[in-house]
Amino acid sequence: MYPFIETIRIEDGQIYNLDYHTERFNRTRAVFWKDSVPLDLCKYISPPVLNGIHKCRIVYGKEVEEVTYAPYQIRQVSSLHLIESDTINYTYKSTHREELNALYAQRGMADDILIVKDGYLTDTSIANIALYDGHTWFTPAHPLLRGTKRAELLNKQLIVEKDIAQVHLNDYSHIMLFNAMIDWERIVLPVNEEHFIL
């Protein structure tokens, strides 16, 4: 079994979405270790006083194994290559990314990939997505990974779950990428041939 990970945003000393990370951390541990006792991640995070955005990476199994901090630089994404994989499985955020990395290697000239599973849009290699139809931002109802930022946005009703078939991609005007480290509205691309490679 590969170690699991939580990636937490810390900006100017403020820890973001810790409750969501703690919930997923304990939910994952409960699946794989039935006798695990819920832990509070705040007891394991003591970031040095740093300016700017840093990534706190927690590696864990039944217990927390490692906590590291590193400056974070957002990856610029301006194009996506649609890649099909009906066998990809990344239900739990872990260090085992071989399948994702193999798909990412097929991106060609694009900056990232958008993975299609069983005909439906899921995630990019690093982020959840939402698509805008002119009124509402919809996020795939069955993503590869149920991200913590996605959970927050659903709770705030900024996004709505929906199965989004690849054939209906052109029903949307824009796509947004987000994750624990990439804020809402930081990466927004028009849905057109310039930004999408089919």
Backbone bond lengths (Angstrom), bond angles and torsions (degrees), N, CA, C in turn:
res aa  C-N    CA-C-N  psi(-1)  N-CA   C-N-CA  omega(-1)  CA-C   N-CA-C  phi
1 M - - - 1.452 - - 1.532 110.17 -
2 Y 1.316 115.26 135.64 1.460 119.82 -179.50 1.526 110.20 -85.40
3 P 1.331 117.55 150.06 1.465 119.59 176.31 1.531 111.03 -63.19
4 F 1.311 115.55 149.77 1.461 121.89 175.46 1.519 109.05 -94.87
5 I 1.329 116.34 162.60 1.464 119.96 -178.47 1.532 110.93 -139.32
6 E 1.310 114.50 150.48 1.460 123.01 165.92 1.519 106.67 -123.18
7 T 1.319 115.47 134.52 1.459 121.65 177.90 1.519 108.07 -115.17
8 I 1.312 116.06 117.25 1.464 121.26 -170.29 1.525 110.28 -119.28
9 R 1.321 115.55 134.78 1.465 121.38 -179.93 1.532 109.96 -83.60
10 I 1.321 114.98 130.30 1.471 121.41 172.86 1.526 107.15 -125.78
11 E 1.315 115.97 119.98 1.469 120.32 -178.88 1.518 109.51 -124.21
12 D 1.339 115.13 120.21 1.462 121.88 -178.45 1.535 110.96 49.27
13 G 1.325 115.24 41.60 1.459 121.36 176.66 1.514 115.50 86.69
14 Q 1.346 117.60 -10.56 1.470 120.54 -179.90 1.523 110.10 -89.02
15 I 1.332 116.51 129.78 1.459 122.41 179.31 1.525 108.47 -92.74
16 Y 1.325 116.77 128.33 1.456 121.63 -175.13 1.531 112.39 -100.37
17 N 1.333 115.40 138.32 1.472 123.48 169.94 1.525 113.54 56.75
18 L 1.312 116.68 34.20 1.463 119.37 -175.51 1.534 111.82 -62.57
19 D 1.325 117.75 -35.80 1.467 120.34 179.19 1.526 111.36 -61.23
20 Y 1.335 116.73 -40.92 1.459 120.81 -179.93 1.534 110.74 -67.29
21 H 1.329 116.26 -40.52 1.464 119.94 178.50 1.531 110.68 -65.76
22 T 1.323 116.03 -42.87 1.466 120.01 179.88 1.522 111.01 -62.64
23 E 1.331 116.54 -40.54 1.463 120.30 179.84 1.529 110.66 -63.16
24 R 1.339 117.43 -45.72 1.471 120.05 -179.26 1.529 110.83 -68.03
25 F 1.303 116.26 -41.17 1.469 122.60 177.14 1.530 110.47 -54.71
26 N 1.318 117.06 -50.09 1.467 120.53 -178.58 1.523 112.03 -72.53
27 R 1.337 117.61 -33.12 1.465 120.42 177.45 1.523 110.44 -65.30
28 T 1.328 117.09 -42.29 1.463 121.01 178.25 1.523 110.72 -64.21
29 R 1.319 116.77 -46.00 1.473 120.62 179.63 1.525 110.98 -60.17
30 A 1.341 117.08 -38.33 1.470 120.68 -178.77 1.529 111.53 -67.36
31 V 1.328 117.24 -30.48 1.474 120.72 178.38 1.521 110.50 -68.96
32 F 1.330 116.68 -43.69 1.464 120.80 -172.81 1.535 113.36 -94.30
33 W 1.324 116.86 -23.18 1.467 120.92 178.01 1.529 107.84 -131.25
34 K 1.301 116.12 93.84 1.476 121.30 -173.28 1.524 112.29 -58.77
35 D 1.335 116.84 -28.32 1.461 119.74 -177.24 1.531 112.94 -94.63
36 S 1.323 116.58 11.21 1.469 118.51 -178.31 1.529 110.44 -69.74
37 V 1.312 114.93 144.95 1.468 121.92 177.90 1.525 108.04 -99.51
38 P 1.330 119.36 131.06 1.467 120.02 179.36 1.524 111.95 -54.44
39 L 1.335 114.56 137.41 1.462 121.04 179.40 1.519 109.67 -117.62
40 D 1.319 116.42 154.03 1.459 122.63 178.30 1.527 108.38 -99.91
41 L 1.331 116.58 112.45 1.463 120.10 -175.98 1.527 112.98 -62.14
42 C 1.317 117.53 -25.38 1.476 118.36 -177.88 1.520 111.60 -61.63
43 K 1.332 116.99 -22.62 1.464 120.42 179.18 1.527 112.18 -75.58
44 Y 1.333 116.14 -12.24 1.461 120.19 -177.77 1.530 112.50 -106.51
45 I 1.324 116.21 -8.83 1.466 120.13 -176.49 1.520 109.43 -106.56
46 S 1.305 115.85 117.32 1.465 121.01 175.62 1.521 107.83 -139.76
47 P 1.336 115.66 74.16 1.462 119.41 -173.95 1.520 112.02 -66.78
48 P 1.318 116.24 144.12 1.466 118.64 171.36 1.529 108.83 -64.22
49 V 1.308 117.14 158.50 1.467 120.66 179.87 1.528 108.19 -73.64
50 L 1.315 114.98 106.93 1.461 120.70 -175.63 1.513 110.07 -131.12
51 N 1.329 116.14 143.04 1.458 120.68 174.50 1.515 109.77 -87.61
52 G 1.312 115.43 153.73 1.458 120.00 177.65 1.522 112.31 84.58
53 I 1.321 114.75 -166.86 1.462 121.22 -175.26 1.523 109.98 -98.23
54 H 1.323 115.52 130.16 1.460 121.46 177.48 1.521 109.70 -128.23
55 K 1.314 114.97 151.41 1.459 121.80 178.06 1.516 108.97 -103.62
56 C 1.326 114.95 121.08 1.465 120.75 172.77 1.523 106.93 -96.09
57 R 1.323 116.26 122.12 1.466 121.02 -177.39 1.526 108.54 -114.28
58 I 1.323 114.59 117.90 1.458 120.97 179.69 1.525 108.53 -106.76
59 V 1.311 116.61 120.15 1.462 122.63 176.84 1.524 106.99 -102.74
60 Y 1.342 115.96 131.06 1.459 117.71 -175.30 1.527 112.57 -149.94
61 G 1.316 113.46 157.98 1.452 122.94 167.95 1.516 104.87 -124.02
62 K 1.309 116.54 -122.08 1.467 118.40 173.85 1.527 110.09 -65.58
63 E 1.336 115.88 -32.90 1.465 122.39 177.20 1.525 109.71 -121.87
64 V 1.316 116.98 165.39 1.465 121.52 174.42 1.515 108.70 -69.09
65 E 1.340 116.05 128.46 1.462 120.76 -177.14 1.522 113.19 -103.70
66 E 1.332 116.91 -34.16 1.466 119.74 -176.05 1.525 110.06 -158.02
67 V 1.331 115.96 141.64 1.460 122.00 174.41 1.522 107.77 -130.14
68 T 1.332 116.98 122.62 1.462 121.12 -179.85 1.532 109.92 -130.30
69 Y 1.331 114.74 158.52 1.463 121.76 -179.83 1.525 108.23 -129.11
70 A 1.340 115.93 138.49 1.460 119.63 179.60 1.521 109.57 -149.74
71 P 1.342 117.65 144.67 1.471 119.53 174.78 1.522 109.91 -57.57
72 Y 1.325 115.98 145.69 1.465 120.32 -177.87 1.516 111.03 -115.19
73 Q 1.322 115.14 131.05 1.464 122.06 175.02 1.514 106.99 -120.43
74 I 1.329 117.03 121.33 1.452 120.24 -177.45 1.529 110.46 -64.57
75 R 1.323 116.36 136.72 1.464 121.13 176.78 1.527 108.29 -80.26
76 Q 1.329 116.52 123.66 1.462 119.97 179.89 1.525 109.86 -74.74
77 V 1.315 116.15 127.55 1.459 121.57 178.68 1.519 108.32 -126.54
78 S 1.334 116.40 118.01 1.468 120.34 177.46 1.525 112.32 -125.80
79 S 1.348 116.55 -0.19 1.466 119.40 177.01 1.523 109.51 -151.38
80 L 1.332 115.29 147.12 1.462 122.50 -178.27 1.528 110.14 -130.05
81 H 1.312 115.33 138.03 1.464 121.56 175.73 1.527 107.87 -107.47
82 L 1.335 116.92 122.29 1.456 119.93 179.47 1.524 109.88 -74.75
83 I 1.331 116.01 125.91 1.460 123.35 -178.66 1.526 108.54 -124.78
84 E 1.321 116.58 131.95 1.463 120.45 179.41 1.525 111.05 -95.90
85 S 1.325 115.90 135.21 1.457 122.31 172.31 1.527 108.25 -154.23
86 D 1.320 115.64 112.94 1.461 119.85 -179.79 1.525 111.92 -89.14
87 T 1.342 117.21 -2.82 1.466 120.29 -176.42 1.528 113.12 -111.28
88 I 1.321 118.11 -9.13 1.455 121.24 -177.39 1.533 110.66 -60.13
89 N 1.334 115.69 137.53 1.459 121.01 178.26 1.523 108.27 -140.89
90 Y 1.316 115.99 116.50 1.468 120.81 176.78 1.532 108.66 -138.84
91 T 1.320 115.08 52.21 1.464 121.73 -176.69 1.520 111.61 -64.01
92 Y 1.343 115.76 -34.95 1.460 120.81 -177.38 1.523 109.22 -116.76
93 K 1.323 116.20 131.44 1.463 120.81 -177.23 1.523 108.88 -71.64
94 S 1.320 116.10 113.28 1.460 120.16 -175.32 1.523 110.48 -140.00
95 T 1.318 115.12 176.00 1.461 120.48 177.45 1.528 111.25 -76.60
96 H 1.326 116.95 -9.19 1.470 121.67 -178.83 1.530 108.89 -85.25
97 R 1.346 115.70 95.35 1.462 121.29 -176.85 1.527 111.69 -119.83
98 E 1.318 117.72 20.91 1.467 120.01 -175.57 1.522 112.52 -57.76
99 E 1.356 117.09 -44.28 1.469 119.59 179.74 1.525 110.89 -63.61
100 L 1.321 116.78 -44.37 1.466 120.43 178.45 1.520 111.29 -63.37
101 N 1.321 116.85 -42.67 1.464 120.50 -179.42 1.526 111.55 -64.62
102 A 1.336 116.62 -36.69 1.468 120.18 178.66 1.529 110.82 -66.05
103 L 1.320 116.61 -39.05 1.466 119.97 176.92 1.528 110.56 -69.50
104 Y 1.331 116.45 -41.18 1.467 120.77 179.55 1.522 110.92 -61.11
105 A 1.324 116.61 -33.62 1.468 121.06 179.66 1.529 111.96 -65.00
106 Q 1.330 117.16 -14.90 1.468 121.33 -179.64 1.532 112.13 -94.07
107 R 1.329 117.82 12.06 1.461 120.70 -173.60 1.523 113.59 -70.94
108 G 1.356 117.92 -17.20 1.460 120.20 -179.44 1.513 110.73 64.13
109 M 1.335 116.83 -126.41 1.465 122.04 -177.27 1.528 112.38 -86.81
110 A 1.331 117.45 -5.26 1.462 120.73 -178.42 1.529 110.44 -76.64
111 D 1.323 115.81 160.60 1.459 121.16 179.55 1.526 112.06 -78.36
112 D 1.323 116.50 -30.70 1.463 120.99 -178.37 1.520 108.25 -154.60
113 I 1.329 115.35 179.41 1.461 121.15 179.27 1.525 109.38 -116.13
114 L 1.322 115.74 155.32 1.458 122.78 169.72 1.523 105.56 -119.43
115 I 1.326 116.00 116.76 1.459 121.14 -170.29 1.525 110.71 -88.70
116 V 1.327 114.36 128.54 1.459 122.39 177.77 1.528 107.73 -106.62
117 K 1.328 116.45 124.54 1.465 121.07 179.24 1.523 109.17 -123.67
118 D 1.328 115.91 124.19 1.477 121.44 -179.32 1.528 111.57 55.10
119 G 1.349 115.59 33.23 1.456 120.40 176.97 1.517 115.46 86.94
120 Y 1.344 116.79 -1.86 1.462 120.34 -177.13 1.525 111.56 -116.41
121 L 1.332 116.19 145.92 1.460 121.83 178.29 1.519 109.52 -69.17
122 T 1.341 115.88 142.96 1.467 120.39 177.32 1.527 109.61 -123.10
123 D 1.332 117.35 -95.64 1.468 123.11 -175.21 1.525 109.85 -134.05
124 T 1.330 115.73 170.65 1.452 120.13 165.38 1.532 106.90 -85.75
125 S 1.326 117.50 -172.95 1.464 119.64 -179.68 1.524 112.05 -70.51
126 I 1.341 116.90 -19.97 1.471 120.15 -175.15 1.517 114.58 -129.31
127 A 1.324 118.00 -6.54 1.462 118.62 -169.52 1.519 112.79 -145.53
128 N 1.338 114.89 152.99 1.451 121.07 165.02 1.519 108.12 -76.33
129 I 1.316 115.98 166.64 1.469 120.24 -177.40 1.526 110.61 -132.42
130 A 1.332 114.59 161.62 1.463 122.24 168.20 1.524 106.88 -141.73
131 L 1.322 115.82 145.83 1.460 122.21 179.75 1.522 109.87 -119.96
132 Y 1.339 115.28 140.93 1.467 121.53 -173.67 1.519 110.53 -107.46
133 D 1.339 116.12 128.11 1.468 120.18 -178.89 1.519 112.44 -102.73
134 G 1.320 116.49 11.29 1.463 120.62 -177.21 1.513 112.51 103.31
135 H 1.342 116.72 -16.06 1.462 121.40 179.62 1.529 112.27 -131.40
136 T 1.340 116.52 -39.84 1.455 122.05 -170.65 1.518 110.72 -134.82
137 W 1.334 115.89 144.44 1.463 121.34 171.24 1.527 108.00 -91.76
138 F 1.333 116.55 117.92 1.461 122.21 179.20 1.525 110.21 -105.52
139 T 1.325 116.08 137.54 1.465 121.53 176.51 1.520 108.56 -115.47
140 P 1.335 118.26 142.95 1.465 119.96 -179.31 1.532 112.10 -53.07
141 A 1.320 115.31 133.59 1.471 120.22 -178.84 1.522 111.56 -70.66
142 H 1.343 116.06 -21.43 1.472 119.99 -178.93 1.528 109.42 -127.64
143 P 1.332 117.38 73.14 1.467 120.40 178.12 1.525 110.00 -72.51
144 L 1.331 115.76 167.10 1.464 118.83 173.59 1.519 110.35 -67.14
145 L 1.335 115.64 -40.04 1.464 121.76 -178.61 1.523 109.00 -133.60
146 R 1.316 115.96 131.02 1.460 119.66 177.06 1.528 108.15 -85.07
147 G 1.319 114.82 92.82 1.457 121.31 -173.05 1.514 113.00 -70.56
148 T 1.325 115.63 158.97 1.458 120.84 -179.93 1.532 111.31 -71.06
149 K 1.325 117.22 -37.47 1.469 120.06 176.90 1.527 109.93 -66.03
150 R 1.325 116.21 -38.59 1.466 121.42 176.66 1.528 110.11 -59.70
151 A 1.329 116.36 -44.82 1.467 120.50 179.01 1.530 110.92 -60.37
152 E 1.327 116.07 -43.17 1.468 120.31 179.22 1.526 111.11 -62.57
153 L 1.342 116.66 -45.48 1.466 120.86 -178.04 1.523 111.83 -65.83
154 L 1.342 116.93 -35.85 1.460 120.36 175.24 1.526 110.56 -64.88
155 N 1.320 116.82 -43.69 1.467 120.46 179.62 1.527 111.93 -63.67
156 K 1.330 115.87 -33.55 1.469 120.47 178.88 1.528 112.17 -84.32
157 Q 1.334 116.11 -1.30 1.468 123.55 179.58 1.527 112.90 60.44
158 L 1.335 115.72 31.08 1.466 120.13 174.23 1.527 111.24 -84.79
159 I 1.324 116.52 -20.66 1.459 122.15 176.48 1.523 109.07 -133.04
160 V 1.336 115.37 158.33 1.463 122.41 -179.22 1.519 108.15 -128.96
161 E 1.325 117.14 135.73 1.465 120.97 179.17 1.524 111.24 -73.31
162 K 1.337 114.30 141.51 1.463 119.71 178.95 1.524 108.49 -165.16
163 D 1.336 117.67 140.13 1.461 120.33 171.21 1.519 107.86 -71.33
164 I 1.329 116.74 124.44 1.468 121.33 -176.51 1.522 108.82 -118.26
165 A 1.300 116.78 105.61 1.460 121.69 -179.47 1.524 110.39 -73.72
166 Q 1.327 116.03 144.84 1.464 120.01 178.41 1.527 111.20 -56.82
167 V 1.314 116.89 -36.93 1.477 120.26 -177.36 1.522 111.88 -66.51
168 H 1.327 118.03 -16.00 1.461 121.61 179.27 1.524 112.25 -102.04
169 L 1.324 117.62 12.11 1.465 121.08 -178.06 1.525 111.63 -55.48
170 N 1.323 116.83 -40.44 1.463 119.91 -175.98 1.527 113.24 -74.26
171 D 1.335 117.33 -0.19 1.463 120.17 173.15 1.533 110.94 -75.84
172 Y 1.336 115.78 -8.14 1.468 120.94 -174.82 1.525 110.33 -115.35
173 S 1.330 115.61 148.86 1.470 119.74 -177.06 1.518 112.80 -93.73
174 H 1.355 117.38 -30.66 1.458 121.07 -175.81 1.524 110.95 -142.72
175 I 1.328 114.22 155.18 1.455 121.30 173.58 1.529 108.09 -124.28
176 M 1.318 116.25 139.84 1.454 121.52 177.66 1.523 109.25 -119.51
177 L 1.332 116.00 138.76 1.459 122.21 176.37 1.525 108.06 -108.17
178 F 1.335 117.05 138.67 1.464 120.19 179.01 1.521 109.65 -154.99
179 N 1.317 114.54 151.90 1.467 121.60 172.41 1.526 107.82 -158.02
180 A 1.317 116.75 -169.37 1.464 119.50 -177.04 1.523 112.41 -59.38
181 M 1.327 116.56 -28.81 1.462 120.95 -177.19 1.529 113.05 -99.39
182 I 1.326 117.43 -19.35 1.471 121.73 -177.09 1.523 108.53 -108.43
183 D 1.324 116.58 112.41 1.456 121.83 -176.66 1.522 112.18 -66.79
184 W 1.319 114.45 157.38 1.458 123.30 170.77 1.533 109.38 -54.09
185 E 1.320 115.89 132.98 1.474 125.17 177.22 1.526 114.14 75.78
186 R 1.339 118.42 7.59 1.466 119.69 177.53 1.530 112.29 -79.45
187 I 1.335 117.09 -37.41 1.476 120.68 178.68 1.523 108.36 -124.45
188 V 1.327 115.70 105.17 1.469 122.44 179.06 1.526 107.97 -129.05
189 L 1.325 116.27 126.03 1.461 121.29 -178.45 1.514 110.49 -122.54
190 P 1.346 117.66 141.15 1.460 119.28 170.76 1.531 110.25 -66.33
191 V 1.303 116.24 146.27 1.462 120.52 175.12 1.528 107.85 -87.64
192 N 1.329 115.59 94.96 1.465 120.49 177.99 1.516 109.22 -155.04
193 E 1.326 116.76 177.23 1.459 121.24 -174.69 1.516 112.81 -67.03
194 E 1.318 118.32 -22.21 1.471 121.08 179.63 1.526 110.46 -69.66
195 H 1.327 116.11 -34.02 1.461 120.23 -173.67 1.521 113.82 -105.75
196 F 1.344 117.08 -13.36 1.453 121.01 -179.87 1.514 110.81 -120.38
197 I 1.329 115.37 132.77 1.460 121.83 178.15 1.523 106.51 -115.39
198 L 1.301 115.99 114.80 1.467 120.30 -175.99 1.528 110.68 -89.82
